[in-house]
Amino acid sequence: MRSSPSTDLEARIARLEAIEAIKNLKARYWHCCDHKDVEGVRDCFVEGPVEIHYDGPVGLVNHRDGLHQVFKDVACNLHIVEMHHGGPPRIEVRLPDEARAHWGLVYHLMNTEARTISVVGGYYDDEYRRVGGEWLISKARFTVCSAVTYGWKDAMVRVLHAGAKLPEPPRQKT
């Protein structure tokens, strides 16, 4: 049995509305990150268990409150200046209330205390759920594919790291 043209049109419009809502959600998330809006960051994720995995020091977090705490402890320092620039997405609405997306990201981080600038490129693979009519992130995985860190002292700038992954953290002296 074929669907009627009006039913098909309604499904297509619902899919486009879902895609647009997910784009706005991701933009809101990055905006909240850049503006150190800890509550706003947390509110982009579903309540309860969630998988958030970022290459590097953040690692794996299993609840939005865990990301909230990491974000509050690390990113909310005044000497940390960030800019997330992402897109274009490939969004697939799988069910009326479930979707997934693949996003590119260029992340710019300036640490005025350590006098470093890092530019990281990578990809997000996200999953989304609509809860109470609102799209939220239920899974986020960011994988680094390029990273460069510059340091400055006096009037000199030098490359401290360049590669396909983030630099290894300094080893503790024993």
BALOBA-1460 file (C-alpha; in Angstrom, 3 decimals):
// residues 174
<rec num="1" residu="m" x="0.000" y="0.000" z="0.000"/>
<rec num="2" residu="r" x="1.429" y="3.367" z="-0.997"/>
<rec num="3" residu="s" x="1.299" y="6.387" z="1.244"/>
<rec num="4" residu="s" x="-0.736" y="9.348" z="0.151"/>
<rec num="5" residu="p" x="1.065" y="12.408" z="-1.240"/>
<rec num="6" residu="s" x="0.054" y="14.453" z="1.805"/>
<rec num="7" residu="t" x="1.441" y="11.797" z="4.203"/>
<rec num="8" residu="d" x="4.678" y="11.639" z="2.219"/>
<rec num="9" residu="l" x="4.952" y="15.432" z="2.255"/>
<rec num="10" residu="e" x="4.316" y="15.539" z="6.012"/>
<rec num="11" residu="a" x="7.074" y="12.944" z="6.585"/>
<rec num="12" residu="r" x="9.515" y="14.906" z="4.421"/>
<rec num="13" residu="i" x="8.723" y="18.145" z="6.244"/>
<rec num="14" residu="a" x="9.098" y="16.421" z="9.642"/>
<rec num="15" residu="r" x="12.512" y="15.073" z="8.534"/>
<rec num="16" residu="l" x="13.662" y="18.540" z="7.409"/>
<rec num="17" residu="e" x="12.426" y="20.082" z="10.655"/>
<rec num="18" residu="a" x="14.345" y="17.445" z="12.637"/>
<rec num="19" residu="i" x="17.533" y="18.132" z="10.653"/>
<rec num="20" residu="e" x="17.211" y="21.868" z="11.225"/>
<rec num="21" residu="a" x="16.580" y="21.366" z="14.968"/>
<rec num="22" residu="i" x="19.690" y="19.154" z="15.231"/>
<rec num="23" residu="k" x="21.799" y="21.776" z="13.406"/>
<rec num="24" residu="n" x="20.553" y="24.409" z="15.851"/>
<rec num="25" residu="l" x="21.295" y="22.120" z="18.815"/>
<rec num="26" residu="k" x="24.909" y="21.584" z="17.714"/>
<rec num="27" residu="a" x="25.364" y="25.305" z="17.068"/>
<rec num="28" residu="r" x="23.961" y="26.037" z="20.544"/>
<rec num="29" residu="y" x="26.345" y="23.484" z="22.090"/>
<rec num="30" residu="w" x="29.409" y="25.051" z="20.436"/>
<rec num="31" residu="h" x="28.192" y="28.563" z="21.329"/>
<rec num="32" residu="c" x="27.760" y="27.527" z="24.975"/>
<rec num="33" residu="c" x="31.267" y="26.000" z="24.980"/>
<rec num="34" residu="d" x="32.825" y="29.184" z="23.572"/>
<rec num="35" residu="h" x="30.962" y="31.400" z="26.037"/>
<rec num="36" residu="k" x="31.686" y="29.210" z="29.072"/>
<rec num="37" residu="d" x="27.978" y="28.554" z="29.655"/>
<rec num="38" residu="v" x="28.328" y="25.391" z="31.768"/>
<rec num="39" residu="e" x="24.602" y="24.893" z="32.287"/>
<rec num="40" residu="g" x="23.919" y="25.439" z="28.596"/>
<rec num="41" residu="v" x="26.504" y="22.806" z="27.642"/>
<rec num="42" residu="r" x="24.960" y="20.265" z="30.005"/>
<rec num="43" residu="d" x="21.439" y="21.014" z="28.786"/>
<rec num="44" residu="c" x="22.381" y="19.995" z="25.221"/>
<rec num="45" residu="f" x="22.602" y="16.350" z="26.367"/>
<rec num="46" residu="v" x="19.941" y="13.870" z="27.437"/>
<rec num="47" residu="e" x="19.503" y="13.270" z="31.154"/>
<rec num="48" residu="g" x="20.881" y="10.034" z="32.569"/>
<rec num="49" residu="p" x="23.485" y="7.792" z="30.962"/>
<rec num="50" residu="v" x="25.149" y="9.244" z="27.887"/>
<rec num="51" residu="e" x="28.389" y="8.424" z="26.102"/>
<rec num="52" residu="i" x="30.640" y="11.435" z="25.563"/>
<rec num="53" residu="h" x="34.112" y="10.573" z="24.292"/>
<rec num="54" residu="y" x="36.623" y="13.195" z="23.216"/>
<rec num="55" residu="d" x="40.157" y="12.416" z="22.087"/>
<rec num="56" residu="g" x="42.621" y="13.852" z="24.558"/>
<rec num="57" residu="p" x="42.448" y="14.835" z="28.189"/>
<rec num="58" residu="v" x="38.643" y="14.794" z="28.549"/>
<rec num="59" residu="g" x="38.419" y="11.147" z="27.490"/>
<rec num="60" residu="l" x="35.211" y="9.227" z="28.220"/>
<rec num="61" residu="v" x="32.358" y="10.663" z="30.276"/>
<rec num="62" residu="n" x="29.220" y="8.596" z="30.981"/>
<rec num="63" residu="h" x="26.811" y="11.285" z="32.187"/>
<rec num="64" residu="r" x="26.168" y="14.874" z="31.198"/>
<rec num="65" residu="d" x="27.002" y="15.939" z="34.764"/>
<rec num="66" residu="g" x="30.507" y="14.495" z="34.303"/>
<rec num="67" residu="l" x="31.050" y="16.696" z="31.253"/>
<rec num="68" residu="h" x="29.594" y="19.602" z="33.216"/>
<rec num="69" residu="q" x="32.252" y="19.108" z="35.916"/>
<rec num="70" residu="v" x="35.162" y="18.708" z="33.463"/>
<rec num="71" residu="f" x="34.018" y="21.755" z="31.548"/>
<rec num="72" residu="k" x="33.644" y="23.777" z="34.736"/>
<rec num="73" residu="d" x="37.106" y="22.756" z="36.027"/>
<rec num="74" residu="v" x="39.062" y="23.201" z="32.785"/>
<rec num="75" residu="a" x="37.374" y="25.378" z="30.187"/>
<rec num="76" residu="c" x="35.925" y="28.011" z="32.493"/>
<rec num="77" residu="n" x="39.276" y="29.543" z="33.369"/>
<rec num="78" residu="l" x="39.683" y="33.094" z="32.050"/>
<rec num="79" residu="h" x="43.024" y="32.231" z="30.435"/>
<rec num="80" residu="i" x="41.320" y="29.632" z="28.211"/>
<rec num="81" residu="v" x="39.892" y="31.245" z="25.055"/>
<rec num="82" residu="e" x="38.063" y="28.908" z="22.677"/>
<rec num="83" residu="m" x="36.363" y="28.941" z="19.286"/>
<rec num="84" residu="h" x="34.500" y="25.961" z="17.817"/>
<rec num="85" residu="h" x="33.816" y="26.162" z="14.083"/>
<rec num="86" residu="g" x="31.962" y="23.169" z="12.695"/>
<rec num="87" residu="g" x="30.079" y="21.801" z="9.741"/>
<rec num="88" residu="p" x="28.893" y="20.774" z="7.279"/>
<rec num="89" residu="p" x="26.869" y="17.960" z="8.835"/>
<rec num="90" residu="r" x="25.609" y="14.749" z="7.363"/>
<rec num="91" residu="i" x="22.448" y="14.110" z="9.389"/>
<rec num="92" residu="e" x="20.412" y="10.938" z="9.117"/>
<rec num="93" residu="v" x="17.001" y="10.843" z="10.790"/>
<rec num="94" residu="r" x="16.621" y="7.145" z="11.517"/>
<rec num="95" residu="l" x="13.310" y="7.095" z="13.389"/>
<rec num="96" residu="p" x="10.913" y="9.911" z="14.285"/>
<rec num="97" residu="d" x="12.805" y="10.426" z="17.566"/>
<rec num="98" residu="e" x="16.324" y="9.163" z="16.721"/>
<rec num="99" residu="a" x="19.042" y="10.530" z="14.482"/>
<rec num="100" residu="r" x="22.792" y="10.490" z="13.969"/>
<rec num="101" residu="a" x="25.217" y="12.918" z="12.398"/>
<rec num="102" residu="h" x="28.802" y="13.306" z="11.268"/>
<rec num="103" residu="w" x="30.286" y="16.802" z="11.672"/>
<rec num="104" residu="g" x="33.653" y="18.363" z="10.896"/>
<rec num="105" residu="l" x="35.190" y="20.662" z="13.507"/>
<rec num="106" residu="v" x="38.081" y="23.103" z="13.647"/>
<rec num="107" residu="y" x="38.765" y="23.976" z="17.276"/>
<rec num="108" residu="h" x="40.921" y="26.949" z="18.199"/>
<rec num="109" residu="l" x="42.237" y="27.143" z="21.779"/>
<rec num="110" residu="m" x="44.360" y="29.948" z="23.159"/>
<rec num="111" residu="n" x="45.860" y="29.506" z="26.617"/>
<rec num="112" residu="t" x="47.090" y="32.961" z="27.620"/>
<rec num="113" residu="e" x="48.709" y="31.601" z="30.799"/>
<rec num="114" residu="a" x="50.779" y="28.892" z="29.075"/>
<rec num="115" residu="r" x="51.211" y="31.140" z="26.011"/>
<rec num="116" residu="t" x="50.055" y="28.514" z="23.554"/>
<rec num="117" residu="i" x="47.669" y="28.384" z="20.641"/>
<rec num="118" residu="s" x="46.292" y="25.027" z="19.523"/>
<rec num="119" residu="v" x="44.337" y="24.366" z="16.369"/>
<rec num="120" residu="v" x="42.689" y="20.949" z="16.262"/>
<rec num="121" residu="g" x="40.743" y="19.452" z="13.384"/>
<rec num="122" residu="g" x="38.557" y="16.419" z="13.688"/>
<rec num="123" residu="y" x="35.176" y="14.810" z="13.367"/>
<rec num="124" residu="y" x="32.178" y="14.344" z="15.621"/>
<rec num="125" residu="d" x="30.006" y="11.259" z="15.332"/>
<rec num="126" residu="d" x="26.884" y="12.041" z="17.322"/>
<rec num="127" residu="e" x="23.581" y="10.385" z="18.102"/>
<rec num="128" residu="y" x="20.438" y="12.275" z="19.050"/>
<rec num="129" residu="r" x="17.105" y="11.567" z="20.704"/>
<rec num="130" residu="r" x="14.005" y="13.687" z="20.772"/>
<rec num="131" residu="v" x="12.767" y="13.940" z="24.345"/>
<rec num="132" residu="g" x="9.593" y="15.864" z="25.122"/>
<rec num="133" residu="g" x="9.685" y="17.345" z="21.619"/>
<rec num="134" residu="e" x="13.294" y="18.596" z="21.978"/>
<rec num="135" residu="w" x="16.309" y="17.096" z="20.203"/>
<rec num="136" residu="l" x="19.235" y="16.346" z="22.551"/>
<rec num="137" residu="i" x="22.629" y="14.703" z="22.156"/>
<rec num="138" residu="s" x="22.663" y="11.110" z="23.443"/>
<rec num="139" residu="k" x="26.145" y="10.178" z="22.248"/>
<rec num="140" residu="a" x="29.097" y="12.288" z="21.123"/>
<rec num="141" residu="r" x="32.467" y="11.053" z="19.956"/>
<rec num="142" residu="f" x="35.147" y="13.463" z="18.732"/>
<rec num="143" residu="t" x="38.149" y="12.036" z="16.903"/>
<rec num="144" residu="v" x="41.191" y="14.210" z="16.173"/>
<rec num="145" residu="c" x="42.693" y="14.029" z="12.692"/>
<rec num="146" residu="s" x="45.075" y="17.012" z="12.853"/>
<rec num="147" residu="a" x="46.606" y="19.088" z="15.616"/>
<rec num="148" residu="v" x="49.160" y="21.867" z="15.789"/>
<rec num="149" residu="t" x="50.276" y="23.779" z="18.865"/>
<rec num="150" residu="y" x="52.250" y="27.013" z="18.770"/>
<rec num="151" residu="g" x="54.025" y="28.653" z="21.676"/>
<rec num="152" residu="w" x="55.051" y="32.262" z="22.005"/>
<rec num="153" residu="k" x="57.612" y="34.046" z="24.094"/>
<rec num="154" residu="d" x="58.655" y="37.650" z="23.640"/>
<rec num="155" residu="a" x="58.206" y="38.250" z="19.891"/>
<rec num="156" residu="m" x="58.950" y="34.643" z="18.882"/>
<rec num="157" residu="v" x="56.421" y="32.008" z="17.816"/>
<rec num="158" residu="r" x="57.418" y="28.382" z="17.339"/>
<rec num="159" residu="v" x="55.694" y="25.119" z="16.574"/>
<rec num="160" residu="l" x="55.570" y="22.891" z="19.658"/>
<rec num="161" residu="h" x="53.607" y="20.025" z="18.076"/>
<rec num="162" residu="a" x="52.187" y="19.080" z="14.692"/>
<rec num="163" residu="g" x="50.615" y="15.777" z="13.781"/>
<rec num="164" residu="a" x="47.574" y="13.616" z="13.245"/>
<rec num="165" residu="k" x="46.898" y="13.339" z="16.997"/>
<rec num="166" residu="l" x="47.058" y="15.561" z="20.054"/>
<rec num="167" residu="p" x="50.455" y="15.788" z="21.780"/>
<rec num="168" residu="e" x="51.129" y="13.342" z="24.576"/>
<rec num="169" residu="p" x="50.780" y="14.921" z="28.033"/>
<rec num="170" residu="p" x="54.084" y="15.597" z="29.799"/>
<rec num="171" residu="r" x="55.299" y="12.597" z="31.765"/>
<rec num="172" residu="q" x="55.491" y="12.880" z="35.531"/>
<rec num="173" residu="k" x="59.022" y="12.738" z="36.892"/>
<rec num="174" residu="t" x="59.542" y="9.802" z="39.232"/>
